[in-house]
Amino acid sequence: MPPKTKSAGKLISFEGSEGSGKSTQIARLADRLQKSGREVVATREPGGTEIGEQIRNIIVHNSKGDEMTPETELLLFTAARAQVVREVIAPALKRGAVVLSDRFLDSSTVYQGIARNLAPGPVAEINRFAVGNVMPDLTIVIDVPTEVSLQRVRQRASDLPDRMERENITFYKKVREGYLLLAKEWPDRVVVLDGTLTPAAIEKKIWAIVQKRLG
């Protein structure tokens, strides 16, 4: 991993399987931080910029998406990441904001590296190139059992499921296992929370962690 950039701001990334509840918790944490007087910038991957959102559409909704190779998927994700880091995240950190990112480089480590079986060395190197010296100060993994994740995805789908939501249970199990392995590898940065708790209970735990770790 690249060295963390020195800045007045803080970068908190949220990770987890599809349907883990990241978006809900990002919104709740943003509200708490804003009420405490902090500037908050929320972004997502892939996306967060005009270019990134176009890349997101290719990854998630393109009619030929099922033909996409793991290597292409990795490069598209990291291209969107390189753009949002330089256009949104780095400037926000420089001016002292708290950035909340719905996914960051760990998603590529898990989804493309572990679940798609790409070699970890190239994935890590491409990640390093994309983010430069911008690394999360804290990564919150909201963990849910694979069956719960799939059930939530089916319940929330108002349209046809997107490309990631169409993956099978084996893929989802690899994703979950990948995040748990990541937490063991980077215990000073990555915190795993039980995503089957109520949203209010998860929110309370996240706020306590943020206050303790980031001040």
N, C-alpha and C positions, 0 to 999 in steps of 0.2 A: 504494500500500500504506500502511496506517496505521503510525504510529511504533511500534516495539517497546516493550512495557512494561518498566519497570525492576523487576527482582526478583532475589532471591537464587537462585531456581531457574533451570532451563534447560528449554526446550521443543525437542525434536527430533522432527520429522515425517518419516515414511517415505512415499514415493510410488512409483508405478510402475504398469504395466499389470497386469491380472489374471494371476495365476500367476507374478509376478516374484520371489516369495520374501520379501515384507516381513515376514510373521508370524514366519517362522523367525528372521530377523535381529533383530527386536524382542526375541524371547525370549532370544536369545544376548547381546544388548547389555544387557538388563535384568539378566541373571545376572552379567555382568562388573561392572556398576555397583554392584550390591548387594554383591558381594564386596569392592569397594573402599570400602564404607562409606556409599554414597549411598542415600537413600530414592528409590525408583523407583515411578512411577505409570504404568501402561500403559493406553491407551484406544484406541478405534477410531471411525471414521466410516463411515457414520452409526451412531450407537450411543453406548456409554459411559455412558449414564444410562437409567433406566427409560423416560422419555419418548423418548429417542433410539432405543432399541431397538424401540419400537413404530413409530416413523417408519421405521426400517430395514425392518421387516416390510412396510410399505406400499410402499416403494420397490422392494424386491427380490422379494417373494413374492406380492404382491397379484394376484388372478386377472385383474384388469383392468389390470395393469401395462403391457401393450403399448399401451394407449390413452393412457398418460400423456404429456402434452406436455413439451417441454424446459423450459418456464417453470415448470411445476408441479414437475418434478424438481429444478430449481435451488432453488426455495423450500423444498422439503422437506429437502434436504441442508443448507441453511444454517440452517433452524430447528433441526435436530438439533445443528448446530455451535454455535449460540448457547447452547443448553442445556448442552452439555458444557463449553464455555468457562467459564461462570459457576458451574456446579455442581461441576466436577471440576478443570479445568486451572488456572484462576486461583487458587483456594485452595491447590492443591499448589505452584504456583510461589511463592506468598507465603511458604510455610513452608520453602522451600529445596529442594524435591524436583526430581528430573529427570523430566520427563514425556515419555513416548514415545508418539506418536500415529500409529496406522495410518491415514494420510491426514489432511489438514487442508484449509485453504482452497485450496491449489493444485489439488486434485482438481476443484473447481468451475470454476476457470479453464480447466483442460484438458478435462475430460469434458463439461461443459455449454457452456463458452465456445467451445472449439475444435472438439471432436468433434460437438457438437450445433448448432454454428453460431449460438450466441446472441451478441449484440453485446457486445464486451468491456467497454464502459463500464458498463452496468447490472450485469453480473456482478461487476465490481470493486466497485461501490458497495454491492451487497447483501452481498458478502463483508466489506467494511469494517464494515457495520452489525452483522453477525453476530459478528465476533471482537473488536470494540472495539479496544483497544490491545494485544491479545495476539497476538504474532507469533512464529514459530519462530526460535530462535537458529541452528538448522542444519536443513536439509532434505536428506535422502538419497534420491536417485532410483535405484532399482535397475532398470537398463535391460536388457531382453531383446528380441531380434528378434520381430516380430509372430507369425511362424509358431511360434516356440518358446512364446510366451505362450498361443496357442490350443491347442497340443499339451498343455501342462501343465494347462490348464483341463479338457480332456477326460479326461485321465488321473486327475485328482483327484476328478472328479464321482462321488459315490456315489449321489446322487439326481438328479432332473431338474435341469438347469442353471438357475441363477437368471436374472433379467432381464438383468443386465449380462453374464453369461457367454454369453447367447444372441446377443449382437451379432455382426455380420459382420466380415470381415477389414478392410474399408475403415474401419470405426469404430475398430478396434484400431490401425490404422496412424496415424490422426489423433491418437489418444491418445499414442502413442509420440513422434510428431513434436512434439506439444504440450509434452511434458515436456522434450525436448531444447531447444526454443526457450526454455522457462522458465529452464533452466540458463544459457543465454547472456544472458538479460535480468538475472538475479540471481546473478552468479557468486560474490559474497561470502557468499551464504546457501545456494545450491543446489549439491550435489555429485552427479555422476553416476557410478555404479559399474557395471561389467560384470556383469550378472546371470547370465551363462553360466559364470562361474567356480564352483568348488566352494563349498558353503556355508561351509566352514572358511576358505577364502581370502577370501571376502567379509567374513566376520566379522572377520578380522584387519585388513583395510583400514578397516572402519568404526571399529574400536577406535582405530586410529592417527589417524583423522580427528577423532574425538571428543576424544582426548587433546590433539591439537594445537590445535584450534579452541576448545574449551571449557575445557580445563585440568583 
